[in-house]
Amino acid sequence: MSEGRVARVTHIIAGSPKSFEDAIQVGFKRAIKTLRGITGLRIQELRVAVKDDKIAEYRVKMEVIFVLED
């Protein structure tokens, strides 16, 4: 009988002064430092921080999905 896989989800908020895409990369690069078995990301929210009438930071809230080890 084969066994299935079990995954876990954790949330990360990351920011970048460049773009949403860069903020995603920042969050992903940080996640792979401590989480093993990442199988996907789901972007839940996009926000911007405004300072002096300009966009100061692009922020993303994302779910990081990873498989639990045996």
PQR file with spaces between the fields and no chain letter, atoms N, CA, C, O and H, PARSE charges and radii, in Angstrom:
ATOM       1  N    MET     1       0.843   -1.175    0.000 -0.4000 1.5000
ATOM       2  CA   MET     1       0.000    0.000    0.000 -0.0000 2.0000
ATOM       3  C    MET     1       0.895    1.247    0.000  0.5500 1.7000
ATOM       4  O    MET     1       1.779    1.379    0.846 -0.5500 1.4000
ATOM       5  N    SER     2       0.667    2.135   -0.926 -0.4000 1.5000
ATOM       6  CA   SER     2       1.483    3.347   -0.998 -0.0000 2.0000
ATOM       7  C    SER     2       0.953    4.392   -0.027  0.5500 1.7000
ATOM       8  O    SER     2      -0.243    4.460    0.258 -0.5500 1.4000
ATOM       9  H    SER     2      -0.051    2.028   -1.613  0.4000 1.0000
ATOM      10  N    GLU     3       1.870    5.197    0.465 -0.4000 1.5000
ATOM      11  CA   GLU     3       1.502    6.257    1.391 -0.0000 2.0000
ATOM      12  C    GLU     3       1.374    7.570    0.647  0.5500 1.7000
ATOM      13  O    GLU     3       2.075    7.802   -0.338 -0.5500 1.4000
ATOM      14  H    GLU     3       2.842    5.142    0.233  0.4000 1.0000
ATOM      15  N    GLY     4       0.496    8.416    1.104 -0.4000 1.5000
ATOM      16  CA   GLY     4       0.326    9.730    0.502 -0.0000 2.0000
ATOM      17  C    GLY     4       1.304   10.726    1.093  0.5500 1.7000
ATOM      18  O    GLY     4       2.113   10.398    1.961 -0.5500 1.4000
ATOM      19  H    GLY     4      -0.073    8.227    1.904  0.4000 1.0000
ATOM      20  N    ARG     5       1.208   11.938    0.603 -0.4000 1.5000
ATOM      21  CA   ARG     5       2.053   13.014    1.117 -0.0000 2.0000
ATOM      22  C    ARG     5       1.198   13.950    1.953  0.5500 1.7000
ATOM      23  O    ARG     5      -0.008   14.076    1.744 -0.5500 1.4000
ATOM      24  H    ARG     5       0.551   12.203   -0.102  0.4000 1.0000
ATOM      25  N    VAL     6       1.847   14.595    2.896 -0.4000 1.5000
ATOM      26  CA   VAL     6       1.180   15.596    3.725 -0.0000 2.0000
ATOM      27  C    VAL     6       1.956   16.895    3.576  0.5500 1.7000
ATOM      28  O    VAL     6       3.181   16.924    3.697 -0.5500 1.4000
ATOM      29  H    VAL     6       2.827   14.492    3.066  0.4000 1.0000
ATOM      30  N    ALA     7       1.230   17.956    3.315 -0.4000 1.5000
ATOM      31  CA   ALA     7       1.871   19.259    3.140 -0.0000 2.0000
ATOM      32  C    ALA     7       1.448   20.210    4.247  0.5500 1.7000
ATOM      33  O    ALA     7       0.430   20.018    4.914 -0.5500 1.4000
ATOM      34  H    ALA     7       0.235   17.933    3.216  0.4000 1.0000
ATOM      35  N    ARG     8       2.248   21.220    4.415 -0.4000 1.5000
ATOM      36  CA   ARG     8       1.956   22.267    5.388 -0.0000 2.0000
ATOM      37  C    ARG     8       2.036   23.608    4.672  0.5500 1.7000
ATOM      38  O    ARG     8       2.723   23.744    3.660 -0.5500 1.4000
ATOM      39  H    ARG     8       3.075   21.375    3.874  0.4000 1.0000
ATOM      40  N    VAL     9       1.332   24.587    5.204 -0.4000 1.5000
ATOM      41  CA   VAL     9       1.337   25.934    4.635 -0.0000 2.0000
ATOM      42  C    VAL     9       1.778   26.909    5.710  0.5500 1.7000
ATOM      43  O    VAL     9       1.313   26.845    6.848 -0.5500 1.4000
ATOM      44  H    VAL     9       0.774   24.477    6.026  0.4000 1.0000
ATOM      45  N    THR    10       2.677   27.814    5.344 -0.4000 1.5000
ATOM      46  CA   THR    10       3.084   28.887    6.241 -0.0000 2.0000
ATOM      47  C    THR    10       2.958   30.204    5.478  0.5500 1.7000
ATOM      48  O    THR    10       3.048   30.221    4.251 -0.5500 1.4000
ATOM      49  H    THR    10       3.054   27.867    4.419  0.4000 1.0000
ATOM      50  N    HIS    11       2.753   31.286    6.185 -0.4000 1.5000
ATOM      51  CA   HIS    11       2.581   32.593    5.553 -0.0000 2.0000
ATOM      52  C    HIS    11       3.834   33.444    5.700  0.5500 1.7000
ATOM      53  O    HIS    11       4.498   33.440    6.736 -0.5500 1.4000
ATOM      54  H    HIS    11       2.680   31.273    7.183  0.4000 1.0000
ATOM      55  N    ILE    12       4.131   34.165    4.643 -0.4000 1.5000
ATOM      56  CA   ILE    12       5.288   35.060    4.626 -0.0000 2.0000
ATOM      57  C    ILE    12       4.840   36.402    4.054  0.5500 1.7000
ATOM      58  O    ILE    12       4.054   36.455    3.108 -0.5500 1.4000
ATOM      59  H    ILE    12       3.592   34.168    3.801  0.4000 1.0000
ATOM      60  N    ILE    13       5.341   37.470    4.632 -0.4000 1.5000
ATOM      61  CA   ILE    13       5.152   38.812    4.066 -0.0000 2.0000
ATOM      62  C    ILE    13       6.539   39.326    3.716  0.5500 1.7000
ATOM      63  O    ILE    13       7.437   39.340    4.558 -0.5500 1.4000
ATOM      64  H    ILE    13       5.979   37.427    5.400  0.4000 1.0000
ATOM      65  N    ALA    14       6.707   39.749    2.464 -0.4000 1.5000
ATOM      66  CA   ALA    14       8.009   40.228    2.003 -0.0000 2.0000
ATOM      67  C    ALA    14       7.838   41.554    1.281  0.5500 1.7000
ATOM      68  O    ALA    14       6.765   41.860    0.763 -0.5500 1.4000
ATOM      69  H    ALA    14       5.978   39.738    1.780  0.4000 1.0000
ATOM      70  N    GLY    15       8.913   42.340    1.254 -0.4000 1.5000
ATOM      71  CA   GLY    15       8.845   43.643    0.609 -0.0000 2.0000
ATOM      72  C    GLY    15      10.077   43.935   -0.223  0.5500 1.7000
ATOM      73  O    GLY    15      11.152   43.379   -0.002 -0.5500 1.4000
ATOM      74  H    GLY    15       9.785   42.092    1.675  0.4000 1.0000
ATOM      75  N    SER    16       9.890   44.828   -1.192 -0.4000 1.5000
ATOM      76  CA   SER    16      10.987   45.270   -2.053 -0.0000 2.0000
ATOM      77  C    SER    16      10.687   46.681   -2.541  0.5500 1.7000
ATOM      78  O    SER    16       9.531   47.003   -2.815 -0.5500 1.4000
ATOM      79  H    SER    16       9.017   45.280   -1.372  0.4000 1.0000
ATOM      80  N    PRO    17      11.698   47.520   -2.653 -0.5600 1.5000
ATOM      81  CA   PRO    17      11.477   48.855   -3.212  0.2800 2.0000
ATOM      82  C    PRO    17      11.364   48.832   -4.738  0.5500 1.7000
ATOM      83  O    PRO    17      11.021   49.846   -5.346 -0.5500 1.4000
ATOM      84  N    LYS    18      11.652   47.669   -5.370 -0.4000 1.5000
ATOM      85  CA   LYS    18      11.690   47.579   -6.834 -0.0000 2.0000
ATOM      86  C    LYS    18      10.344   47.241   -7.474  0.5500 1.7000
ATOM      87  O    LYS    18       9.851   47.982   -8.325 -0.5500 1.4000
ATOM      88  H    LYS    18      11.931   46.845   -4.876  0.4000 1.0000
ATOM      89  N    SER    19       9.743   46.100   -7.054 -0.4000 1.5000
ATOM      90  CA   SER    19       8.532   45.612   -7.731 -0.0000 2.0000
ATOM      91  C    SER    19       7.887   44.490   -6.919  0.5500 1.7000
ATOM      92  O    SER    19       8.476   43.969   -5.971 -0.5500 1.4000
ATOM      93  H    SER    19      10.144   45.498   -6.363  0.4000 1.0000
ATOM      94  N    PHE    20       6.650   44.126   -7.316 -0.4000 1.5000
ATOM      95  CA   PHE    20       5.997   42.980   -6.691 -0.0000 2.0000
ATOM      96  C    PHE    20       6.768   41.700   -7.000  0.5500 1.7000
ATOM      97  O    PHE    20       6.947   40.852   -6.125 -0.5500 1.4000
ATOM      98  H    PHE    20       6.171   44.549   -8.086  0.4000 1.0000
ATOM      99  N    GLU    21       7.221   41.562   -8.237 -0.4000 1.5000
ATOM     100  CA   GLU    21       7.978   40.372   -8.617 -0.0000 2.0000
ATOM     101  C    GLU    21       9.231   40.225   -7.759  0.5500 1.7000
ATOM     102  O    GLU    21       9.557   39.123   -7.316 -0.5500 1.4000
ATOM     103  H    GLU    21       7.076   42.250   -8.948  0.4000 1.0000
ATOM     104  N    ASP    22       9.924   41.319   -7.526 -0.4000 1.5000
ATOM     105  CA   ASP    22      11.120   41.273   -6.684 -0.0000 2.0000
ATOM     106  C    ASP    22      10.760   40.920   -5.247  0.5500 1.7000
ATOM     107  O    ASP    22      11.496   40.181   -4.593 -0.5500 1.4000
ATOM     108  H    ASP    22       9.659   42.213   -7.886  0.4000 1.0000
ATOM     109  N    ALA    23       9.650   41.433   -4.751 -0.4000 1.5000
ATOM     110  CA   ALA    23       9.203   41.099   -3.392 -0.0000 2.0000
ATOM     111  C    ALA    23       8.927   39.600   -3.269  0.5500 1.7000
ATOM     112  O    ALA    23       9.239   38.993   -2.244 -0.5500 1.4000
ATOM     113  H    ALA    23       9.053   42.033   -5.282  0.4000 1.0000
ATOM     114  N    ILE    24       8.344   39.006   -4.306 -0.4000 1.5000
ATOM     115  CA   ILE    24       8.106   37.557   -4.311 -0.0000 2.0000
ATOM     116  C    ILE    24       9.434   36.816   -4.248  0.5500 1.7000
ATOM     117  O    ILE    24       9.574   35.858   -3.489 -0.5500 1.4000
ATOM     118  H    ILE    24       8.091   39.500   -5.138  0.4000 1.0000
ATOM     119  N    GLN    25      10.406   37.251   -5.039 -0.4000 1.5000
ATOM     120  CA   GLN    25      11.727   36.617   -5.038 -0.0000 2.0000
ATOM     121  C    GLN    25      12.403   36.745   -3.668  0.5500 1.7000
ATOM     122  O    GLN    25      13.024   35.798   -3.187 -0.5500 1.4000
ATOM     123  H    GLN    25      10.292   38.030   -5.656  0.4000 1.0000
ATOM     124  N    VAL    26      12.281   37.912   -3.051 -0.4000 1.5000
ATOM     125  CA   VAL    26      12.855   38.131   -1.718 -0.0000 2.0000
ATOM     126  C    VAL    26      12.252   37.142   -0.722  0.5500 1.7000
ATOM     127  O    VAL    26      12.979   36.510    0.045 -0.5500 1.4000
ATOM     128  H    VAL    26      11.777   38.682   -3.442  0.4000 1.0000
ATOM     129  N    GLY    27      10.935   37.010   -0.732 -0.4000 1.5000
ATOM     130  CA   GLY    27      10.264   36.085    0.178 -0.0000 2.0000
ATOM     131  C    GLY    27      10.627   34.638   -0.094  0.5500 1.7000
ATOM     132  O    GLY    27      10.861   33.866    0.836 -0.5500 1.4000
ATOM     133  H    GLY    27      10.345   37.523   -1.355  0.4000 1.0000
ATOM     134  N    PHE    28      10.677   34.267   -1.367 -0.4000 1.5000
ATOM     135  CA   PHE    28      11.011   32.894   -1.739 -0.0000 2.0000
ATOM     136  C    PHE    28      12.447   32.547   -1.347  0.5500 1.7000
ATOM     137  O    PHE    28      12.705   31.476   -0.797 -0.5500 1.4000
ATOM     138  H    PHE    28      10.487   34.894   -2.123  0.4000 1.0000
ATOM     139  N    LYS    29      13.378   33.456   -1.631 -0.4000 1.5000
ATOM     140  CA   LYS    29      14.783   33.197   -1.285 -0.0000 2.0000
ATOM     141  C    LYS    29      14.966   33.042    0.221  0.5500 1.7000
ATOM     142  O    LYS    29      15.791   32.250    0.677 -0.5500 1.4000
ATOM     143  H    LYS    29      13.169   34.326   -2.078  0.4000 1.0000
ATOM     144  N    ARG    30      14.191   33.801    0.982 -0.4000 1.5000
ATOM     145  CA   ARG    30      14.261   33.658    2.445 -0.0000 2.0000
ATOM     146  C    ARG    30      13.650   32.343    2.888  0.5500 1.7000
ATOM     147  O    ARG    30      14.188   31.680    3.774 -0.5500 1.4000
ATOM     148  H    ARG    30      13.521   34.444    0.611  0.4000 1.0000
ATOM     149  N    ALA    31      12.533   31.953    2.286 -0.4000 1.5000
ATOM     150  CA   ALA    31      11.851   30.709    2.668 -0.0000 2.0000
ATOM     151  C    ALA    31      12.729   29.487    2.430  0.5500 1.7000
ATOM     152  O    ALA    31      12.744   28.574    3.256 -0.5500 1.4000
ATOM     153  H    ALA    31      12.096   32.492    1.566  0.4000 1.0000
ATOM     154  N    ILE    32      13.463   29.450    1.314 -0.4000 1.5000
ATOM     155  CA   ILE    32      14.269   28.257    1.023 -0.0000 2.0000
ATOM     156  C    ILE    32      15.468   28.110    1.963  0.5500 1.7000
ATOM     157  O    ILE    32      16.110   27.060    1.993 -0.5500 1.4000
ATOM     158  H    ILE    32      13.451   30.191    0.643  0.4000 1.0000
ATOM     159  N    LYS    33      15.767   29.154    2.722 -0.4000 1.5000
ATOM     160  CA   LYS    33      16.847   29.049    3.711 -0.0000 2.0000
ATOM     161  C    LYS    33      16.436   28.185    4.903  0.5500 1.7000
ATOM     162  O    LYS    33      17.285   27.549    5.528 -0.5500 1.4000
ATOM     163  H    LYS    33      15.246   30.007    2.697  0.4000 1.0000
ATOM     164  N    THR    34      15.140   28.157    5.221 -0.4000 1.5000
ATOM     165  CA   THR    34      14.713   27.436    6.416 -0.0000 2.0000
ATOM     166  C    THR    34      13.690   26.331    6.157  0.5500 1.7000
ATOM     167  O    THR    34      13.486   25.473    7.015 -0.5500 1.4000
ATOM     168  H    THR    34      14.451   28.673    4.713  0.4000 1.0000
ATOM     169  N    LEU    35      13.052   26.337    5.005 -0.4000 1.5000
ATOM     170  CA   LEU    35      12.031   25.327    4.706 -0.0000 2.0000
ATOM     171  C    LEU    35      12.530   24.396    3.613  0.5500 1.7000
ATOM     172  O    LEU    35      13.090   24.845    2.613 -0.5500 1.4000
ATOM     173  H    LEU    35      13.217   27.035    4.308  0.4000 1.0000
ATOM     174  N    ARG    36      12.325   23.088    3.805 -0.4000 1.5000
ATOM     175  CA   ARG    36      12.692   22.108    2.788 -0.0000 2.0000
ATOM     176  C    ARG    36      11.416   21.552    2.163  0.5500 1.7000
ATOM     177  O    ARG    36      10.364   21.536    2.801 -0.5500 1.4000
ATOM     178  H    ARG    36      11.870   22.723    4.618  0.4000 1.0000
ATOM     179  N    GLY    37      11.511   21.102    0.932 -0.4000 1.5000
ATOM     180  CA   GLY    37      10.388   20.459    0.271 -0.0000 2.0000
ATOM     181  C    GLY    37       9.311   21.421   -0.209  0.5500 1.7000
ATOM     182  O    GLY    37       8.143   21.038   -0.291 -0.5500 1.4000
ATOM     183  H    GLY    37      12.366   21.115    0.414  0.4000 1.0000
ATOM     184  N    ILE    38       9.674   22.664   -0.530 -0.4000 1.5000
ATOM     185  CA   ILE    38       8.693   23.635   -1.022 -0.0000 2.0000
ATOM     186  C    ILE    38       8.165   23.164   -2.372  0.5500 1.7000
ATOM     187  O    ILE    38       8.938   22.841   -3.274 -0.5500 1.4000
ATOM     188  H    ILE    38      10.623   22.975   -0.463  0.4000 1.0000
ATOM     189  N    THR    39       6.852   23.130   -2.498 -0.4000 1.5000
ATOM     190  CA   THR    39       6.224   22.686   -3.748 -0.0000 2.0000
ATOM     191  C    THR    39       5.474   23.810   -4.452  0.5500 1.7000
ATOM     192  O    THR    39       5.100   23.664   -5.616 -0.5500 1.4000
ATOM     193  H    THR    39       6.224   23.392   -1.765  0.4000 1.0000
ATOM     194  N    GLY    40       5.251   24.922   -3.769 -0.4000 1.5000
ATOM     195  CA   GLY    40       4.545   26.018   -4.429 -0.0000 2.0000
ATOM     196  C    GLY    40       4.359   27.223   -3.530  0.5500 1.7000
ATOM     197  O    GLY    40       4.557   27.173   -2.316 -0.5500 1.4000
ATOM     198  H    GLY    40       5.555   25.040   -2.824  0.4000 1.0000
ATOM     199  N    LEU    41       3.970   28.306   -4.179 -0.4000 1.5000
ATOM     200  CA   LEU    41       3.639   29.555   -3.502 -0.0000 2.0000
ATOM     201  C    LEU    41       2.278   30.009   -3.995  0.5500 1.7000
ATOM     202  O    LEU    41       1.915   29.767   -5.146 -0.5500 1.4000
ATOM     203  H    LEU    41       3.810   28.347   -5.165  0.4000 1.0000
ATOM     204  N    ARG    42       1.533   30.660   -3.135 -0.4000 1.5000
ATOM     205  CA   ARG    42       0.274   31.272   -3.543 -0.0000 2.0000
ATOM     206  C    ARG    42       0.287   32.710   -3.054  0.5500 1.7000
ATOM     207  O    ARG    42       0.346   32.973   -1.853 -0.5500 1.4000
ATOM     208  H    ARG    42       1.827   30.856   -2.200  0.4000 1.0000
ATOM     209  N    ILE    43       0.230   33.626   -3.994 -0.4000 1.5000
ATOM     210  CA   ILE    43       0.236   35.039   -3.637 -0.0000 2.0000
ATOM     211  C    ILE    43      -1.181   35.417   -3.207  0.5500 1.7000
ATOM     212  O    ILE    43      -2.126   35.311   -3.989 -0.5500 1.4000
ATOM     213  H    ILE    43       0.182   33.412   -4.970  0.4000 1.0000
ATOM     214  N    GLN    44      -1.314   35.854   -1.973 -0.4000 1.5000
ATOM     215  CA   GLN    44      -2.623   36.168   -1.416 -0.0000 2.0000
ATOM     216  C    GLN    44      -2.967   37.648   -1.503  0.5500 1.7000
ATOM     217  O    GLN    44      -4.133   38.013   -1.655 -0.5500 1.4000
ATOM     218  H    GLN    44      -0.547   35.940   -1.338  0.4000 1.0000
ATOM     219  N    GLU    45      -1.972   38.480   -1.408 -0.4000 1.5000
ATOM     220  CA   GLU    45      -2.257   39.910   -1.299 -0.0000 2.0000
ATOM     221  C    GLU    45      -1.092   40.719   -1.830  0.5500 1.7000
ATOM     222  O    GLU    45       0.070   40.366   -1.625 -0.5500 1.4000
ATOM     223  H    GLU    45      -1.025   38.184   -1.284  0.4000 1.0000
ATOM     224  N    LEU    46      -1.409   41.798   -2.508 -0.4000 1.5000
ATOM     225  CA   LEU    46      -0.418   42.759   -2.977 -0.0000 2.0000
ATOM     226  C    LEU    46      -0.741   44.098   -2.339  0.5500 1.7000
ATOM     227  O    LEU    46      -1.892   44.532   -2.347 -0.5500 1.4000
ATOM     228  H    LEU    46      -2.353   42.084   -2.675  0.4000 1.0000
ATOM     229  N    ARG    47       0.271   44.753   -1.786 -0.4000 1.5000
ATOM     230  CA   ARG    47       0.095   46.070   -1.167 -0.0000 2.0000
ATOM     231  C    ARG    47       1.284   46.947   -1.509  0.5500 1.7000
ATOM     232  O    ARG    47       2.342   46.457   -1.902 -0.5500 1.4000
ATOM     233  H    ARG    47       1.206   44.400   -1.779  0.4000 1.0000
ATOM     234  N    VAL    48       1.100   48.222   -1.359 -0.4000 1.5000
ATOM     235  CA   VAL    48       2.229   49.144   -1.490 -0.0000 2.0000
ATOM     236  C    VAL    48       2.265   50.065   -0.284  0.5500 1.7000
ATOM     237  O    VAL    48       1.228   50.425    0.273 -0.5500 1.4000
ATOM     238  H    VAL    48       0.240   48.620   -1.040  0.4000 1.0000
ATOM     239  N    ALA    49       3.470   50.440    0.110 -0.4000 1.5000
ATOM     240  CA   ALA    49       3.660   51.446    1.147 -0.0000 2.0000
ATOM     241  C    ALA    49       3.964   52.755    0.437  0.5500 1.7000
ATOM     242  O    ALA    49       4.772   52.792   -0.491 -0.5500 1.4000
ATOM     243  H    ALA    49       4.313   50.148   -0.342  0.4000 1.0000
ATOM     244  N    VAL    50       3.322   53.823    0.871 -0.4000 1.5000
ATOM     245  CA   VAL    50       3.493   55.130    0.238 -0.0000 2.0000
ATOM     246  C    VAL    50       4.177   56.078    1.209  0.5500 1.7000
ATOM     247  O    VAL    50       3.837   56.143    2.390 -0.5500 1.4000
ATOM     248  H    VAL    50       2.666   53.793    1.625  0.4000 1.0000
ATOM     249  N    LYS    51       5.156   56.817    0.676 -0.4000 1.5000
ATOM     250  CA   LYS    51       5.864   57.821    1.470 -0.0000 2.0000
ATOM     251  C    LYS    51       6.136   59.023    0.574  0.5500 1.7000
ATOM     252  O    LYS    51       6.649   58.872   -0.534 -0.5500 1.4000
ATOM     253  H    LYS    51       5.432   56.765   -0.284  0.4000 1.0000
ATOM     254  N    ASP    52       5.794   60.208    1.052 -0.4000 1.5000
ATOM     255  CA   ASP    52       6.009   61.448    0.297 -0.0000 2.0000
ATOM     256  C    ASP    52       5.376   61.382   -1.095  0.5500 1.7000
ATOM     257  O    ASP    52       5.990   61.777   -2.086 -0.5500 1.4000
ATOM     258  H    ASP    52       5.378   60.331    1.953  0.4000 1.0000
ATOM     259  N    ASP    53       4.145   60.879   -1.154 -0.4000 1.5000
ATOM     260  CA   ASP    53       3.372   60.779   -2.400 -0.0000 2.0000
ATOM     261  C    ASP    53       4.010   59.877   -3.456  0.5500 1.7000
ATOM     262  O    ASP    53       3.747   60.033   -4.648 -0.5500 1.4000
ATOM     263  H    ASP    53       3.647   60.557   -0.349  0.4000 1.0000
ATOM     264  N    LYS    54       4.846   58.938   -3.021 -0.4000 1.5000
ATOM     265  CA   LYS    54       5.473   57.990   -3.944 -0.0000 2.0000
ATOM     266  C    LYS    54       5.406   56.593   -3.357  0.5500 1.7000
ATOM     267  O    LYS    54       5.337   56.420   -2.140 -0.5500 1.4000
ATOM     268  H    LYS    54       5.060   58.811   -2.052  0.4000 1.0000
ATOM     269  N    ILE    55       5.426   55.600   -4.234 -0.4000 1.5000
ATOM     270  CA   ILE    55       5.477   54.221   -3.762 -0.0000 2.0000
ATOM     271  C    ILE    55       6.857   53.968   -3.181  0.5500 1.7000
ATOM     272  O    ILE    55       7.869   54.093   -3.871 -0.5500 1.4000
ATOM     273  H    ILE    55       5.482   55.741   -5.223  0.4000 1.0000
ATOM     274  N    ALA    56       6.885   53.612   -1.908 -0.4000 1.5000
ATOM     275  CA   ALA    56       8.151   53.381   -1.215 -0.0000 2.0000
ATOM     276  C    ALA    56       8.526   51.899   -1.196  0.5500 1.7000
ATOM     277  O    ALA    56       9.708   51.555   -1.224 -0.5500 1.4000
ATOM     278  H    ALA    56       6.063   53.511   -1.348  0.4000 1.0000
ATOM     279  N    GLU    57       7.519   51.024   -1.150 -0.4000 1.5000
ATOM     280  CA   GLU    57       7.799   49.592   -1.072 -0.0000 2.0000
ATOM     281  C    GLU    57       6.625   48.795   -1.614  0.5500 1.7000
ATOM     282  O    GLU    57       5.463   49.123   -1.373 -0.5500 1.4000
ATOM     283  H    GLU    57       6.560   51.303   -1.127  0.4000 1.0000
ATOM     284  N    TYR    58       6.951   47.746   -2.347 -0.4000 1.5000
ATOM     285  CA   TYR    58       5.961   46.780   -2.823 -0.0000 2.0000
ATOM     286  C    TYR    58       5.974   45.615   -1.845  0.5500 1.7000
ATOM     287  O    TYR    58       7.034   45.091   -1.501 -0.5500 1.4000
ATOM     288  H    TYR    58       7.895   47.480   -2.543  0.4000 1.0000
ATOM     289  N    ARG    59       4.789   45.215   -1.400 -0.4000 1.5000
ATOM     290  CA   ARG    59       4.704   44.147   -0.406 -0.0000 2.0000
ATOM     291  C    ARG    59       3.788   43.035   -0.889  0.5500 1.7000
ATOM     292  O    ARG    59       2.760   43.287   -1.518 -0.5500 1.4000
ATOM     293  H    ARG    59       3.928   45.640   -1.679  0.4000 1.0000
ATOM     294  N    VAL    60       4.174   41.800   -0.587 -0.4000 1.5000
ATOM     295  CA   VAL    60       3.354   40.641   -0.935 -0.0000 2.0000
ATOM     296  C    VAL    60       3.138   39.785    0.304  0.5500 1.7000
ATOM     297  O    VAL    60       4.039   39.610    1.124 -0.5500 1.4000
ATOM     298  H    VAL    60       5.009   41.595   -0.077  0.4000 1.0000
ATOM     299  N    LYS    61       1.954   39.267    0.419 -0.4000 1.5000
ATOM     300  CA   LYS    61       1.652   38.265    1.441 -0.0000 2.0000
ATOM     301  C    LYS    61       1.442   36.966    0.674  0.5500 1.7000
ATOM     302  O    LYS    61       0.622   36.896   -0.241 -0.5500 1.4000
ATOM     303  H    LYS    61       1.223   39.408   -0.248  0.4000 1.0000
ATOM     304  N    MET    62       2.193   35.945    1.057 -0.4000 1.5000
ATOM     305  CA   MET    62       2.087   34.698    0.323 -0.0000 2.0000
ATOM     306  C    MET    62       2.054   33.481    1.236  0.5500 1.7000
ATOM     307  O    MET    62       2.557   33.502    2.359 -0.5500 1.4000
ATOM     308  H    MET    62       2.860   36.002    1.800  0.4000 1.0000
ATOM     309  N    GLU    63       1.452   32.432    0.722 -0.4000 1.5000
ATOM     310  CA   GLU    63       1.498   31.133    1.362 -0.0000 2.0000
ATOM     311  C    GLU    63       2.648   30.355    0.745  0.5500 1.7000
ATOM     312  O    GLU    63       2.828   30.364   -0.472 -0.5500 1.4000
ATOM     313  H    GLU    63       1.043   32.415   -0.191  0.4000 1.0000
ATOM     314  N    VAL    64       3.414   29.692    1.573 -0.4000 1.5000
ATOM     315  CA   VAL    64       4.464   28.807    1.108 -0.0000 2.0000
ATOM     316  C    VAL    64       4.011   27.396    1.450  0.5500 1.7000
ATOM     317  O    VAL    64       3.768   27.080    2.615 -0.5500 1.4000
ATOM     318  H    VAL    64       3.267   29.685    2.563  0.4000 1.0000
ATOM     319  N    ILE    65       3.898   26.538    0.423 -0.4000 1.5000
ATOM     320  CA   ILE    65       3.432   25.170    0.611 -0.0000 2.0000
ATOM     321  C    ILE    65       4.652   24.247    0.557  0.5500 1.7000
ATOM     322  O    ILE    65       5.458   24.324   -0.370 -0.5500 1.4000
ATOM     323  H    ILE    65       4.095   26.794   -0.524  0.4000 1.0000
ATOM     324  N    PHE    66       4.777   23.378    1.555 -0.4000 1.5000
ATOM     325  CA   PHE    66       5.910   22.446    1.565 -0.0000 2.0000
ATOM     326  C    PHE    66       5.482   21.109    2.125  0.5500 1.7000
ATOM     327  O    PHE    66       4.594   21.034    2.975 -0.5500 1.4000
ATOM     328  H    PHE    66       4.122   23.316    2.308  0.4000 1.0000
ATOM     329  N    VAL    67       6.115   20.053    1.647 -0.4000 1.5000
ATOM     330  CA   VAL    67       5.809   18.685    2.051 -0.0000 2.0000
ATOM     331  C    VAL    67       6.528   18.371    3.346  0.5500 1.7000
ATOM     332  O    VAL    67       7.719   18.647    3.493 -0.5500 1.4000
ATOM     333  H    VAL    67       6.836   20.113    0.957  0.4000 1.0000
ATOM     334  N    LEU    68       5.796   17.794    4.284 -0.4000 1.5000
ATOM     335  CA   LEU    68       6.393   17.390    5.557 -0.0000 2.0000
ATOM     336  C    LEU    68       7.243   16.147    5.365  0.5500 1.7000
ATOM     337  O    LEU    68       6.850   15.215    4.663 -0.5500 1.4000
ATOM     338  H    LEU    68       4.829   17.570    4.165  0.4000 1.0000
ATOM     339  N    GLU    69       8.404   16.137    5.990 -0.4000 1.5000
ATOM     340  CA   GLU    69       9.296   14.980    5.895 -0.0000 2.0000
ATOM     341  C    GLU    69       8.852   13.892    6.842  0.5500 1.7000
ATOM     342  O    GLU    69       8.177   14.141    7.841 -0.5500 1.4000
ATOM     343  H    GLU    69       8.724   16.893    6.560  0.4000 1.0000
ATOM     344  N    ASP    70       9.256   12.654    6.497 -0.4000 1.5000
ATOM     345  CA   ASP    70       8.943   11.503    7.371 -0.0000 2.0000
ATOM     346  C    ASP    70       9.769   11.554    8.630  0.5500 1.7000
ATOM     347  O    ASP    70       9.648   10.676    9.484 -0.5500 1.4000
ATOM     348  H    ASP    70       9.804   12.452    5.685  0.4000 1.0000
